[in-house]
Amino acid sequence: MNRYFSKLMNQFIRKYDLKKILIAISGGQDSICLMKLIDNFTQNHNYIEVEYIYIDHQWKIDSKMQIEHLINYCKNFKKKLTIYQIKKISLSEDISRKYRYHIIIRHATYYKYKIIFTAHTKTDKLETFFYNLMRGTGIEGVTSLNLHRKYNSTLNIFRPLIKQNRININFFCRRWLLPIWSDTTNYNYSTSRNRIRNEIFPYLKKYFNINIEKNWLIFLHNCYYDNEYIKQKVIRLYLKNKHNTYIALKKSSIRKEHFTIQIKVLRLLIYHNFKIETSGNLLIKIINQINNKQSNYNVQIIYKFIKFNINQNWIYII
């Protein structure tokens, strides 16, 4: 694992300005493993500035003890550790994840970090795929955890452990006698992810296909490249047909495209200009008007503070 990690880090150094790294940790074995790998690598690359960030959701009775454990462990590496505590306790996985990412992104932006590392693994990728699948996600949702994600023009998120499973990471931690904190929340079965990890996956492997995880990873690999192709096509279409001055798209060009491309290019138009994630029902309503060849007059659709106007030539927003 050390060799693989060093090779990956050297690729990052060649491609990106890897002088400052913000590493988001949770305190579990994946985080402890990543911290050890980072420490091994930076011993030979001491110009890289490393900071760890930990978000305390206050879910556990022993939260304070775990924080003390992380502080003591970080002292061995002589690296900076920043801890945020969320005062408003939420048991919702989705809300807590949004809080966590919001704090990490805000911290990275304020202190001008360009690189964020997380300790997500291959196992996390499969759990996220299954969790999002149950919620009725699309191809974007099932391929959301990858090695690299560009958050904006300056900020990149990397997951260097995404090709490692928890068994390999556990072996690595035991091999180096790393102080793993036993997280009691992993056994709380009111949390969907814990049921997926501890009940559904073992059941599917035992009674359906022992190689189901490997097969799902192949499926996700294929979906990733399909999704990348669609995204590139959508971006090219958007840039080619957007108005140079106003928030508008050329109607005739959008009308020629497949329904899936129409949905995605409209979603991109709204997100690019307003940073709003729009509902599928609204987009379908707009597309029905675009594809209605009988409707050449001006049609207006209102969503929140946005007014969509569709006339003979343009789809524009006020």
C-alpha positions in Angstrom: 0.0 0.0 0.0 2.9 2.4 0.7 4.3 1.9 -2.8 0.9 2.5 -4.4 0.3 5.6 -2.3 3.7 7.0 -3.1 3.2 6.5 -6.8 -0.3 8.2 -6.6 1.1 11.1 -4.6 3.9 11.6 -7.1 1.3 11.8 -9.9 -0.6 14.5 -7.9 2.6 16.5 -7.4 3.4 16.4 -11.2 -0.2 17.5 -12.1 -1.1 19.8 -9.3 0.5 22.4 -7.0 0.7 20.0 -4.1 2.3 22.3 -1.4 -0.7 22.5 1.0 -3.1 19.6 1.7 -6.2 19.7 3.9 -7.1 16.2 5.1 -10.6 15.5 6.4 -10.5 12.7 9.0 -13.2 10.8 10.9 -11.0 9.1 13.5 -11.7 5.5 12.2 -9.3 3.0 10.8 -9.5 4.5 7.3 -8.4 8.0 8.6 -5.7 6.5 10.8 -4.3 4.6 7.8 -4.4 7.8 5.6 -2.6 9.8 8.3 0.2 7.2 8.5 0.6 7.0 4.7 0.7 10.8 4.5 3.3 10.9 7.3 5.5 8.3 5.5 5.4 10.3 2.3 6.0 13.8 3.7 9.1 12.6 5.5 10.8 12.7 2.1 8.7 15.7 0.9 8.8 18.0 3.9 7.9 21.1 1.8 4.3 19.9 1.8 2.2 21.6 4.4 -0.4 19.3 6.0 -3.4 20.1 8.1 -6.0 17.7 9.5 -9.7 18.7 10.0 -12.1 16.8 12.1 -15.9 17.4 12.4 -17.5 16.4 15.7 -21.2 15.6 15.2 -21.6 14.8 18.9 -23.3 11.5 18.1 -21.3 9.4 20.6 -21.0 9.4 24.3 -17.2 9.1 24.0 -16.8 12.0 21.5 -14.5 14.0 23.8 -12.3 10.9 24.4 -12.0 10.3 20.7 -11.0 13.9 20.1 -8.3 13.5 22.8 -7.2 10.3 21.1 -6.8 12.2 17.7 -5.0 15.1 19.3 -2.5 12.7 20.9 -2.0 10.8 17.6 -1.5 14.0 15.7 1.3 15.1 18.1 3.4 12.1 16.8 3.3 13.6 13.3 3.7 17.3 14.5 0.9 18.3 12.2 -1.9 20.9 12.7 -5.3 19.6 13.7 -8.4 21.7 13.5 -11.6 20.5 15.2 -15.1 21.8 14.6 -18.0 20.9 16.8 -21.5 21.0 15.5 -23.8 22.3 18.2 -27.0 21.4 16.5 -27.1 17.6 16.7 -28.8 15.9 13.8 -29.3 12.1 13.4 -30.0 12.5 9.7 -27.2 11.1 7.6 -27.9 13.5 4.7 -28.1 16.6 6.9 -25.0 15.7 8.8 -23.0 15.1 5.6 -24.1 18.5 4.3 -23.0 20.2 7.5 -19.7 18.3 7.3 -18.9 19.2 3.7 -20.0 22.8 4.2 -17.6 23.3 7.1 -14.7 21.5 5.3 -15.2 23.5 2.0 -15.5 26.8 3.9 -12.3 26.1 5.9 -10.4 25.1 2.7 -11.6 28.3 0.9 -10.8 30.6 3.8 -7.3 29.3 4.2 -6.7 29.0 0.5 -6.3 25.3 0.2 -6.4 23.8 -3.4 -6.4 20.2 -2.4 -8.6 18.3 0.1 -8.0 14.6 0.9 -10.7 12.3 2.3 -10.2 8.7 3.5 -13.1 7.2 1.5 -12.4 3.6 0.4 -13.7 1.1 -2.2 -16.1 -0.1 0.5 -17.5 3.4 1.0 -17.9 3.6 -2.8 -20.1 0.5 -2.9 -22.1 1.6 0.2 -22.8 5.0 -1.4 -23.8 3.4 -4.7 -26.3 1.1 -2.9 -27.6 3.9 -0.6 -28.1 6.3 -3.5 -29.7 3.5 -5.6 -32.4 3.0 -3.0 -33.2 6.7 -3.0 -33.8 6.6 -6.8 -30.7 8.4 -8.0 -29.4 8.7 -11.6 -26.1 7.8 -13.2 -24.5 10.9 -11.5 -25.4 9.7 -8.1 -24.2 6.1 -8.4 -20.8 7.4 -9.7 -20.4 10.1 -7.1 -17.3 8.7 -5.3 -14.2 8.7 -7.4 -10.5 9.3 -7.1 -10.8 12.9 -8.1 -13.5 15.5 -8.1 -13.1 19.1 -9.1 -15.2 21.1 -6.7 -14.7 24.5 -8.4 -12.1 26.3 -10.5 -9.5 26.3 -7.6 -10.5 23.4 -5.3 -9.9 19.7 -5.9 -11.1 16.7 -3.7 -9.0 13.5 -3.8 -9.7 10.1 -2.4 -6.4 8.3 -2.5 -7.8 5.2 -0.7 -10.7 4.7 -3.1 -9.2 1.6 -4.7 -8.5 -0.1 -1.3 -11.1 -2.1 0.7 -11.5 -2.2 4.4 -9.8 -5.6 4.8 -6.6 -4.3 3.2 -6.7 -1.2 5.3 -7.3 -3.1 8.5 -4.3 -5.3 7.7 -2.2 -2.2 7.1 -3.2 -0.7 10.5 -2.4 -4.0 12.3 0.9 -4.3 10.5 2.0 -0.9 11.7 0.3 -1.3 15.1 -1.8 1.8 14.5 -4.1 3.0 17.4 -7.6 2.4 15.8 -10.5 3.9 17.7 -13.5 1.5 17.9 -16.4 3.6 16.7 -19.6 2.4 18.5 -21.8 4.3 16.0 -20.8 1.7 13.3 -23.1 -0.8 15.2 -26.1 1.5 15.4 -28.6 -0.2 13.0 -30.9 2.7 12.9 -28.4 4.1 10.4 -29.0 3.0 6.9 -25.3 2.7 6.0 -24.7 0.3 8.9 -27.5 -2.0 7.8 -26.1 -2.0 4.2 -22.6 -2.8 5.4 -23.4 -5.3 8.2 -26.6 -7.0 6.9 -27.4 -6.4 3.3 -24.0 -6.9 1.7 -23.1 -10.1 3.7 -26.6 -11.5 2.8 -26.2 -10.8 -0.9 -22.7 -12.3 -1.0 -23.8 -15.4 0.8 -27.1 -16.2 -1.0 -26.8 -14.5 -4.4 -23.2 -14.0 -5.6 -20.0 -14.1 -3.7 -18.4 -11.8 -6.3 -21.2 -9.3 -6.2 -18.9 -6.4 -4.9 -16.4 -7.0 -7.7 -19.2 -7.1 -10.3 -20.7 -3.9 -9.0 -17.3 -2.2 -9.2 -17.1 -3.2 -12.9 -20.6 -1.8 -13.4 -19.6 1.5 -11.7 -16.4 1.7 -13.7 -18.5 1.5 -16.9 -21.1 4.0 -15.6 -18.3 6.5 -14.8 -17.0 6.6 -18.4 -20.6 6.8 -19.8 -21.4 9.6 -17.4 -18.1 11.5 -18.3 -19.0 11.3 -22.0 -22.5 12.7 -21.4 -21.2 15.5 -19.2 -18.6 16.5 -21.8 -21.3 16.6 -24.5 -23.6 18.7 -22.3 -20.9 21.2 -21.5 -20.0 21.6 -25.2 -23.7 22.0 -26.1 -24.1 24.6 -23.3 -21.1 26.7 -24.2 -21.9 26.6 -27.9 -25.6 27.7 -27.5 -25.6 30.1 -24.5 -26.1 33.8 -25.2 -23.0 36.0 -24.9 -24.8 38.6 -22.8 -27.9 37.2 -21.2 -28.8 34.0 -19.3 -30.2 32.2 -22.3 -30.0 29.1 -24.5 -30.8 28.8 -28.2 -34.1 26.9 -28.4 -33.7 25.3 -31.8 -30.4 23.6 -30.9 -31.7 22.3 -27.6 -34.8 21.0 -29.2 -32.8 18.7 -31.6 -31.1 16.9 -28.6 -32.2 13.7 -26.8 -34.4 14.2 -23.7 -31.5 13.2 -21.4 -29.2 15.9 -22.9 -32.0 18.5 -22.7 -32.6 17.8 -19.0 -28.9 18.0 -18.2 -28.1 21.2 -20.2 -31.0 23.0 -18.6 -29.8 21.8 -15.1 -26.3 23.1 -16.0 -27.8 26.5 -17.2 -29.5 27.0 -13.8 -26.7 25.7 -11.6 -24.0 27.6 -13.5 -25.8 30.9 -13.0 -27.6 30.5 -9.7 -26.0 27.5 -7.9 -29.4 25.9 -7.5 -30.2 22.2 -7.9 -33.5 22.0 -9.7 -36.2 19.3 -9.5 -36.9 16.9 -12.4 -40.6 18.0 -12.5 -39.6 21.6 -13.3 -37.2 20.6 -16.0 -39.7 18.3 -17.6 -42.3 21.1 -17.6 -39.8 23.4 -19.4 -38.7 20.7 -21.9 -42.4 20.0 -22.8 -42.7 23.7 -23.8 -39.5 23.6 -25.7 -40.6 20.5 -27.7 -44.1 21.8 -28.3 -43.9 22.8 -32.0 -47.3 24.5 -31.8 -46.1 26.9 -29.2 -44.2 29.8 -30.8 -45.5 32.5 -28.4 -43.8 33.5 -25.2 -44.4 31.1 -22.3 -43.4 31.9 -18.7 -42.7 29.4 -15.9 -41.9 30.7 -12.4 -39.7 28.7 -10.0 -38.7 30.3 -6.7 -37.2 33.7 -7.6 -36.4 32.6 -11.2 -38.6 33.3 -14.2 -38.1 31.0 -17.2 -39.3 32.6 -20.5 -39.5 30.5 -23.7 -40.1 32.2 -27.0 -39.7 31.2 -30.6 -35.9 31.5 -30.5 -34.6 31.5 -26.9 -35.0 29.9 -23.5 -34.0 32.8 -21.2 -34.1 33.5 -17.5 -35.0 36.6 -15.6 
